[in-house]
Amino acid sequence: MASFTLTPETWQKVKIKFLRKYRELAQADLAFVPGQEDQLVQQLMQLVNRDKSYIEFTIRKALADPNGNRL
């Protein structure tokens, strides 16, 4: 189970940060359905070639300051 919860609004802000950090990603790569955070983590793990703890840490960090520019 993912250690965070996303809404469509918060995911939009986190998604923008991921797109800035990982320029090779496309909007379509980052599709998210509310309630399916675990699937999102798995998808991101494959796309950026990182482990689960890194992806969850990065998302939690983005959620801590959703209006900030850092990821």
GUBA-806947 format. One record per residue (C-alpha): residue number from 1; x, y, z. Coordinates in nm, 3 decimals. Example, Ala and Ser with C-alpha at 12.3 -4.5 7.8 and 13.67 -1.06 7.14 Angstrom:
# residues 2
i x y z
1 1.230 -0.450 0.780
2 1.367 -0.106 0.714
This chain:
# residues 71
i x y z
1 0.000 0.000 0.000
2 0.132 0.344 -0.094
3 0.230 0.571 0.193
4 0.040 0.868 0.049
5 -0.299 0.958 -0.095
6 -0.347 1.163 -0.408
7 -0.640 1.359 -0.541
8 -0.664 1.465 -0.904
9 -0.573 1.821 -0.799
10 -0.265 1.723 -0.599
11 -0.155 1.479 -0.869
12 -0.157 1.761 -1.126
13 0.094 1.954 -0.916
14 0.312 1.647 -0.852
15 0.292 1.549 -1.219
16 0.426 1.888 -1.327
17 0.724 1.838 -1.095
18 0.791 1.490 -1.236
19 0.775 1.625 -1.591
20 1.028 1.894 -1.503
21 1.267 1.649 -1.339
22 1.230 1.367 -1.592
23 1.206 1.543 -1.928
24 1.188 1.214 -2.117
25 0.841 1.148 -1.972
26 0.523 1.248 -2.152
27 0.188 1.354 -2.010
28 0.040 1.021 -2.126
29 0.305 0.831 -1.925
30 0.174 0.985 -1.606
31 -0.193 0.891 -1.619
32 -0.347 0.848 -1.273
33 -0.679 0.712 -1.149
34 -0.775 0.818 -0.794
35 -0.740 0.530 -0.549
36 -0.475 0.354 -0.757
37 -0.164 0.501 -0.598
38 0.008 0.161 -0.591
39 -0.029 0.122 -0.967
40 0.108 0.473 -1.015
41 0.414 0.389 -0.803
42 0.475 0.072 -1.007
43 0.440 0.264 -1.331
44 0.681 0.538 -1.217
45 0.931 0.278 -1.096
46 0.952 0.137 -1.447
47 0.956 0.474 -1.623
48 1.238 0.631 -1.421
49 1.419 0.309 -1.326
50 1.405 0.369 -0.949
51 1.289 0.163 -0.652
52 0.961 0.196 -0.466
53 1.103 0.381 -0.167
54 1.256 0.649 -0.394
55 0.929 0.704 -0.584
56 0.723 0.725 -0.264
57 0.976 0.960 -0.104
58 0.972 1.184 -0.411
59 0.592 1.200 -0.420
60 0.568 1.270 -0.046
61 0.831 1.544 -0.084
62 0.630 1.702 -0.367
63 0.312 1.681 -0.160
64 0.480 1.852 0.136
65 0.517 2.170 -0.070
66 0.268 2.143 -0.358
67 0.309 2.507 -0.463
68 0.688 2.499 -0.451
69 0.907 2.445 -0.751
70 1.133 2.171 -0.611
71 1.094 1.796 -0.635
